[in-house]
Amino acid sequence: MTKNFLLPLTIIVLPLFCKAQFGLGKVSEIEALQARKLIVITEQPNDNVLKKLKKKNQSDKIALYDAAIDNYNADLKKVVEKFWTFSKNGFEYKTYAEADALRKSGNKDYAVLYCVSASMNHFNSGFSEGDGLNWTWDTKDESKDRDYFDGFAEMKVSTLEDLKDKPIFYAVLTDNFPTITSLVNGIWTMQTYMDIRLRKKRDKEDVSAKDQMNEWVAKNNKSLKNKILLLRQDLLPKDYDNSKIAQNYPYKFEIVSSAWLDSLVYNKDPQYAYALVIPGVNGGERVNQVFYMQAVFNADNGEMCAYSMPSMGGMMLAGEFGTHNVGHKYIDSKTLKDFVNP
């Protein structure tokens, strides 16, 4: 069943640091999550996806869809077990229906982590969540010119009892159908957010998400000259080649496929950093918007090395005049220059 969400009007700093996504959960809920076993919700074939494939005369792609679901569940399991360190009591894997049945029984022993597809509403504020993850055999069919306004994937975490209510936190992922890289990045985003909240309470530390971002960049940016920057081919503008990158980025880099990036990110190789386009969504009182930013992360620990954000003037104009998309949808010349000039 589709669910609708209305978010407050926001000014984005980063998806991790976007007020629409920051500060949702109580610290007490984060503490409860940390102490509980984590239910990781796996995906099953979605009736809406199957109907869409049949309607588009793509029934021959159903086998590909089934394989994509199996691969996603396998990737989710191995990523969670390697990168999720916040929960202290292990993991269980359940379908959404199984987790919801446990919630209905009144059980409060678990937290939940899962991904879901969503899209911005076209005729009213907020966005709508679908039933599980959307899928297409051709990603361009769902996200033309990387327009996340028409569809994006979220990673969400909550206590079990709040499975159908407000999450502790959610992050919008780079990929409409999650890859290993976007799952890893989503998990690091989740854990950073919750760690900051706990540090503020437990250690009385005067730290904000923006402070953490700037601290990381100050520490890590100079090390880019000693790393290889991985640039995913589909995150670059069309016809953007090695020579154009070299004109704007003076250090080592490689243009890689999505699959190869997944492999290197999963292996946490410290010689690499990688760049992503990360959307942030804003469902405002008058207008719905998607903001685009680009960031570079260390492959070994997920810390940020650099970022490029839309101009404040552009964001303010978007809020005033109702522009749906703000910022660069690709890693282009402007963003590469920002990476080396923080």
Phi, psi and omega per residue, in radians:
M1 nan 2.386 -3.137
T2 -1.288 2.379 3.107
K3 -2.032 2.458 -3.137
N4 -1.882 2.468 -3.123
F5 -2.293 2.393 3.046
L6 -1.975 2.130 -3.133
L7 -1.831 2.659 3.085
P8 -1.194 2.697 3.071
L9 -1.087 2.320 -3.041
T10 -2.351 2.850 2.877
I11 -1.984 2.184 -3.057
I12 -1.387 2.514 2.923
V13 -1.957 -0.925 2.971
L14 -2.672 2.769 3.053
P15 -0.931 -0.706 3.069
L16 -1.118 -0.544 -2.994
F17 -1.937 0.294 3.128
C18 -1.382 2.280 -3.073
K19 -1.114 -0.427 3.089
A20 -1.205 -0.370 -3.091
Q21 -1.978 -0.158 -3.037
F22 -1.875 2.405 3.071
G23 1.470 0.325 -3.127
L24 -1.244 -0.850 -3.037
G25 -1.588 2.712 3.052
K26 -1.380 2.683 3.097
V27 -1.076 -0.619 3.112
S28 -1.084 -0.589 3.093
E29 -1.235 -0.660 3.090
I30 -1.128 -0.728 3.104
E31 -1.108 -0.695 3.105
A32 -1.130 -0.750 3.123
L33 -1.049 -0.737 -3.084
Q34 -1.090 -0.561 -3.076
A35 -1.530 -0.191 -3.027
R36 -1.703 2.802 2.925
K37 -1.229 2.502 -3.082
L38 -1.735 2.140 2.971
I39 -1.512 2.101 3.056
V40 -1.728 2.076 -3.047
I41 -1.493 2.117 3.128
T42 -1.573 2.853 -3.059
E43 -1.727 2.556 3.005
Q44 -2.137 2.770 3.079
P45 -0.920 2.305 -3.034
N46 -1.679 2.239 -3.127
D47 -1.017 -0.649 -3.128
N48 -1.147 -0.664 3.100
V49 -1.167 -0.758 3.135
L50 -1.081 -0.742 3.103
K51 -1.096 -0.690 -3.137
K52 -1.135 -0.750 3.135
L53 -1.093 -0.728 -3.140
K54 -1.185 -0.679 -3.135
K55 -1.139 -0.583 -3.128
K56 -1.588 0.248 -3.134
N57 0.994 0.720 -3.137
Q58 -2.086 0.590 3.138
S59 -1.041 -0.428 3.116
D60 -1.206 -0.211 3.139
K61 -1.608 -0.038 -3.104
I62 -1.090 -0.656 3.098
A63 -1.099 -0.652 3.072
L64 -1.137 -0.684 3.110
Y65 -1.095 -0.808 3.115
D66 -1.025 -0.725 3.121
A67 -1.158 -0.669 3.119
A68 -1.105 -0.688 3.093
I69 -1.114 -0.793 3.124
D70 -1.064 -0.755 -3.137
N71 -1.154 -0.727 3.112
Y72 -1.042 -0.818 -3.130
N73 -1.086 -0.699 3.108
A74 -1.158 -0.746 3.119
D75 -1.130 -0.754 -3.138
L76 -1.033 -0.785 -3.114
K77 -1.085 -0.833 -3.078
K78 -1.250 -0.551 3.091
V79 -1.212 -0.817 3.136
V80 -1.030 -0.797 -3.055
E81 -1.227 -0.367 3.110
K82 -1.670 -0.618 -2.947
F83 -1.915 -0.374 -3.118
W84 -1.494 1.986 -3.110
T85 -2.062 -0.002 -2.988
F86 -1.323 -0.665 -3.137
S87 -1.468 2.567 -2.992
K88 -1.872 -0.071 -3.000
N89 -2.136 0.453 3.016
G90 1.469 -2.961 -3.001
F91 -2.291 2.663 2.885
E92 -2.306 2.671 -3.117
Y93 -2.058 2.170 -3.111
K94 -2.468 2.759 2.964
T95 -1.313 2.907 3.106
Y96 -1.056 -0.721 -3.131
A97 -1.091 -0.691 3.123
E98 -1.172 -0.733 3.110
A99 -1.146 -0.698 -3.135
D100 -1.173 -0.623 3.082
A101 -1.112 -0.669 3.097
L102 -1.156 -0.695 3.078
R103 -1.057 -0.782 -3.117
K104 -1.110 -0.436 3.129
S105 -1.319 -0.141 -3.140
G106 1.600 0.140 -3.130
N107 -1.163 2.330 3.114
K108 -2.225 0.547 -3.101
D109 -1.702 -0.032 -2.999
Y110 -2.229 2.762 2.842
A111 -1.991 2.908 -3.107
V112 -2.324 2.538 3.068
L113 -2.310 2.292 -3.135
Y114 -2.825 2.910 3.089
C115 -2.029 2.590 -3.115
V116 -2.617 2.606 3.092
S117 -1.537 2.612 -3.141
A118 -2.602 2.919 3.066
S119 -2.641 2.636 3.107
M120 -1.248 2.452 3.082
N121 -1.260 2.478 -3.108
H122 -1.616 -0.376 -3.029
F123 -2.078 -0.039 3.069
N124 -2.699 2.972 -3.065
S125 -1.254 2.748 3.086
G126 1.633 -2.976 3.129
F127 -2.444 2.838 -3.079
S128 -1.977 2.376 3.054
E129 -1.745 2.432 3.103
G130 -1.537 -2.966 3.111
D131 -1.713 1.597 -3.098
G132 1.468 -2.674 -3.059
L133 -1.764 2.386 3.016
N134 -1.381 2.798 -3.138
W135 -2.694 2.574 2.974
T136 -2.548 2.588 3.139
W137 -1.222 -0.355 3.113
D138 -2.198 1.898 -3.049
T139 -1.063 -0.484 3.132
K140 -1.143 -0.375 3.118
D141 -1.181 -0.480 -3.093
E142 -1.770 -0.477 -3.022
S143 -2.398 1.351 -3.095
K144 -1.192 2.220 3.126
D145 0.973 0.642 3.106
R146 0.947 0.798 -3.141
D147 -1.629 1.648 -3.092
Y148 -1.233 -0.157 3.093
F149 -1.042 -0.579 -3.099
D150 -1.528 -0.126 3.121
G151 3.000 2.419 3.085
F152 -2.713 2.885 3.108
A153 -1.952 2.460 3.079
E154 -1.978 2.579 2.874
M155 -1.875 2.298 -3.059
K156 -2.241 2.606 3.054
V157 -2.391 2.421 -3.135
S158 -2.767 2.956 2.917
T159 -1.256 2.747 -3.094
L160 -1.044 -0.704 -3.086
E161 -1.165 -0.322 3.117
D162 -1.814 0.374 -3.102
L163 -0.949 -0.644 -3.108
K164 -1.816 0.156 3.139
D165 -2.041 -2.776 -3.090
K166 -1.143 2.248 -3.138
P167 -1.327 2.906 2.969
I168 -1.168 -0.691 3.135
F169 -2.839 2.645 2.971
Y170 -2.425 2.624 3.102
A171 -2.262 2.399 3.050
V172 -1.463 2.265 -3.055
L173 -1.600 2.760 3.128
T174 -1.096 -0.670 -3.000
D175 -1.878 2.427 3.132
N176 -1.116 -0.660 2.977
F177 -1.981 1.967 -2.861
P178 -1.004 2.316 2.991
T179 -1.681 3.006 3.066
I180 -1.015 -0.767 -3.116
T181 -1.065 -0.787 -3.122
S182 -1.237 -0.542 3.059
L183 -1.165 -0.783 3.111
V184 -1.057 -0.822 -3.121
N185 -1.115 -0.674 3.091
G186 -1.098 -0.730 3.136
I187 -1.156 -0.764 3.102
W188 -1.087 -0.664 3.094
T189 -1.090 -0.820 3.124
M190 -0.991 -0.884 -3.034
Q191 -1.211 -0.607 3.080
T192 -1.106 -0.809 3.113
Y193 -0.974 -0.883 -3.057
M194 -1.219 -0.604 3.092
D195 -1.109 -0.736 3.112
I196 -1.072 -0.776 3.135
R197 -1.057 -0.719 -3.140
L198 -1.228 -0.678 3.120
R199 -1.088 -0.653 3.129
K200 -1.114 -0.673 -3.131
K201 -1.455 -0.879 -3.009
R202 -1.238 -0.799 -3.035
D203 -1.807 0.048 -3.104
K204 0.938 0.597 -3.090
E205 -1.422 2.279 3.127
D206 -1.489 1.414 -3.064
V207 -2.314 2.447 3.037
S208 -2.091 2.932 3.100
A209 -1.106 -0.650 3.095
K210 -1.134 -0.691 3.072
D211 -1.042 -0.755 -3.134
Q212 -1.105 -0.734 3.106
M213 -1.033 -0.844 -3.096
N214 -1.195 -0.578 3.081
E215 -1.123 -0.777 3.106
W216 -1.051 -0.850 -3.083
V217 -1.102 -0.735 3.114
A218 -1.054 -0.634 -3.117
K219 -1.377 -0.655 -2.918
N220 -1.812 -0.315 -2.984
N221 -1.091 -0.707 -3.100
K222 -1.148 -0.418 -3.120
S223 -1.309 -0.175 3.111
L224 -1.040 -0.530 -3.130
K225 -1.155 -0.316 -3.134
N226 -1.838 0.067 -3.118
K227 -2.012 2.889 3.002
I228 -1.762 2.110 3.134
L229 -1.476 2.134 3.121
L230 -1.605 2.168 -3.128
L231 -2.075 2.032 -3.101
R232 -1.295 2.313 -3.014
Q233 -0.944 -0.783 -3.057
D234 -1.328 -0.108 3.075
L235 -1.669 0.033 3.087
L236 -1.753 2.690 3.060
P237 -1.065 2.739 3.107
K238 -1.043 2.455 3.123
D239 1.114 0.337 3.095
Y240 -1.549 1.950 -2.992
D241 -1.963 -3.046 -3.100
N242 -1.018 -0.704 -3.086
S243 -1.145 -0.670 3.130
K244 -1.208 -0.641 3.091
I245 -1.141 -0.794 -3.098
A246 -1.088 -0.452 3.099
Q247 -1.193 -0.389 -3.034
N248 -2.099 -0.240 -3.121
Y249 -2.258 1.974 -2.966
P250 -1.464 -0.094 -3.053
Y251 -1.813 -3.101 -3.121
K252 -1.203 2.525 3.105
F253 -2.686 2.824 3.017
E254 -2.440 2.400 2.976
I255 -1.554 2.166 -3.003
V256 -2.257 2.835 3.034
S257 -1.375 2.883 3.087
S258 -1.065 -0.730 -3.115
A259 -1.136 -0.709 -3.136
W260 -1.211 -0.674 3.072
L261 -1.080 -0.760 3.100
D262 -0.950 -0.770 -3.101
S263 -1.105 -0.785 -3.087
L264 -1.255 -0.661 3.105
V265 -1.165 -0.740 3.138
Y266 -1.103 -0.617 -3.121
N267 -1.394 -0.114 3.035
K268 0.974 0.763 -3.094
D269 -1.293 2.084 -3.036
P270 -1.230 -0.189 3.135
Q271 -1.376 -0.130 -3.069
Y272 -1.982 2.623 2.823
A273 -2.180 2.776 -3.132
Y274 -2.426 2.602 -3.100
A275 -1.884 2.456 3.097
L276 -2.322 2.628 2.881
V277 -1.636 2.174 -3.078
I278 -2.172 2.086 3.129
P279 -1.463 2.609 2.960
G280 -2.155 2.364 -3.093
V281 -1.844 2.556 3.122
N282 -2.399 1.925 3.020
G283 -1.701 1.729 -3.020
G284 -1.648 -3.120 -3.130
E285 -1.246 -0.517 -3.080
R286 -2.020 -0.371 -2.998
V287 -2.712 2.604 3.023
N288 -1.796 2.418 -3.061
Q289 -2.409 2.677 2.932
V290 -2.130 2.204 3.105
F291 -1.834 2.452 -3.136
Y292 -1.978 2.308 2.980
M293 -2.340 2.832 3.129
Q294 -2.187 2.485 -3.135
A295 -2.529 2.696 3.070
V296 -1.951 2.336 -3.101
F297 -2.176 2.523 2.964
N298 -1.139 2.349 -3.135
A299 -1.248 -0.434 -3.043
D300 -1.486 -0.535 -3.065
N301 -2.339 0.008 3.081
G302 1.327 0.051 3.123
E303 -1.249 2.576 -3.114
M304 -1.350 2.463 3.080
C305 -1.906 -0.475 -3.072
A306 -2.914 2.856 3.076
Y307 -2.716 2.810 3.053
S308 -2.413 2.171 -3.067
M309 -2.084 2.778 3.016
P310 -1.073 2.697 3.112
S311 -1.193 2.590 3.110
M312 -1.065 -0.631 3.124
G313 -1.108 -0.715 3.112
G314 -1.108 -0.695 -3.139
M315 -1.192 -0.670 3.134
M316 -1.179 -0.695 3.098
L317 -1.144 -0.638 3.119
A318 -1.089 -0.736 3.122
G319 -1.164 -0.554 -3.107
E320 -1.361 -0.707 -2.994
F321 -1.920 0.004 3.001
G322 1.414 0.453 3.068
T323 -1.140 2.353 -3.049
H324 -1.426 -0.591 -3.080
N325 -2.130 2.313 -3.084
V326 -2.287 2.247 3.106
G327 1.777 -3.111 -3.066
H328 -1.586 2.282 -3.108
K329 -1.476 -0.117 -3.082
Y330 -2.270 2.947 2.984
I331 -1.545 1.765 -3.000
D332 -2.092 -2.916 -3.063
S333 -1.061 -0.734 -3.130
K334 -1.086 -0.788 -3.081
T335 -1.228 -0.643 3.116
L336 -1.116 -0.684 3.080
K337 -1.132 -0.674 3.101
D338 -1.106 -0.604 -3.116
F339 -1.069 -0.622 -3.090
V340 -1.736 -0.007 3.103
N341 -2.314 1.194 -3.066
P342 -1.194 nan nan
